[in-house]
Amino acid sequence: MPVGILDDGQHKTFETGAKRDRAPGKGRYDLLSPVAMRRIAIRSELGELKYGDGRNWEKGMPISEFMDSAVRHIFQYMAGDTQEDHLAAAAWNLNCAMHLEETMPQMQNIPARHSEKAFENKEEAIG
């Protein structure tokens, strides 16, 4: 087990004198929408009820499966369908695609994502 606290030396000092490590690149979790996260969590729960294993998706499947589903749900939302929370379903699928892209890159089966230029400059893609 690691001992100590990682420190990159970049601290934010508050008016009170308290200090906190706020180095760029850690993410701003406090800016995530709790409303959106709740809707995605509910979608996760519905998936567990349907498939019996809440982590079924983590076993791995081609990323194109998640992308197809995400885009389908976006189009259903845009067409006015209200039978499901299509935005949450699309976000859930995109979440899974991002997770597998990093944890199981062998699941990436979208041809354009295999080129040398795919996501070449992550900083530009984020901005």
N, C-alpha and C positions, 0 to 999 in steps of 0.2 A: 504494500500500500504506500502511495506517495506521501511524503512528509513535507509540510510547508505550504506556502502559497505562491503560485506563479506570479511574477511581477515583471512587466515590461518597462517599468519606470514612467509610464504616462499616467499621471494622476489628475483628477479634477478636484479642486479645492472649493469647498462650499463656504458661504459667508460665516458659518459657525466655526470654521477651521477644520471641520471633518474632511477627510480625503477619501477618494474612491477611484479605483482603476476603471477608466472609461476609454480604453484604447479602441481605435477604429477597427472594424473587421469582426467584432464579436457579435454584431447584430443588435437590433433594438427591439427586444421582445416586448417591451412596454408599449410599443406602438402597434402591436397586433390587435386586431379587433376582437374583443371577447364575444361579440355577437356572432361574427363569422366563425370563430373557433367553436362556439357552442353548436352552431348548425352543422359544422363538419363532424363534431363529436357525435351528434345525433345520427348523422349518416353512417358513421362507423358502427354505432350500436345496431342500426337496422341491418347492416351487412352481417354483423355477428349473428343476429336472429335468423337471417336467411341462409347463411353458410355454416353456422354452428361453430365457427372458429374465427374470432375477431382478428387473428393475425394470419388468416389464410393468404392474403395478398403478399405477405412478406416471404412466402415460400418461393415466390418468383414466377413471373410470366412475362412474355414479351411486352416491352414498353408501349408498343403500338396498340395493344389491347386497352391500356389506360387512356391513351390519346384518342382512340376511336370513341370510347365511352364519354370522355370529357367533351369532345366536339359535338357528339350527338345530344348530350344534355344541354349544351349551350344553344343548339338549334331548337330543341324542344322548348326551352325557356323563351327564346326569341319568337317562336310561333304562338306563344300564349298558353301553352300547356301548363296546367296547374295540378296535375295528378301527383307530382312529386316535387321535392325541393331541388329543382334542377341545378340551381347555382351551387348548392352545397355538394351535389353529386359531382358536378364538374370540378369543383375545387378539391374534393376528396380524391378524384382520379389524378389530377395534376400533382397533388401531394404525393401519391404513390409513385408516379412517374419520376418525380424529383428524387425521392428516397432511393428507388432502385437504380437510378442513373449513377448515384454515388456508391451505393452498397453492393450492387450486383450489375456492374457495367456490361457483363455478358448478356444481359437481358435487352440491351439496346439493339433493336432490329430495324430502326428507321435508317434507310440508306444514306440520306443526307447527313445524318449525325455521325457517320463513320468517316467522313472526309477529313482531310487534314485541317480544313478551315472551320469545321464545325465548332462553334463556341470558342474560336481562336482567341478573341480578346474579351474575356469575361467582364472586364471593367466597362467596356463600351456597351455590352449586352445588358448590363444592369442599369446603366444611365439612360 
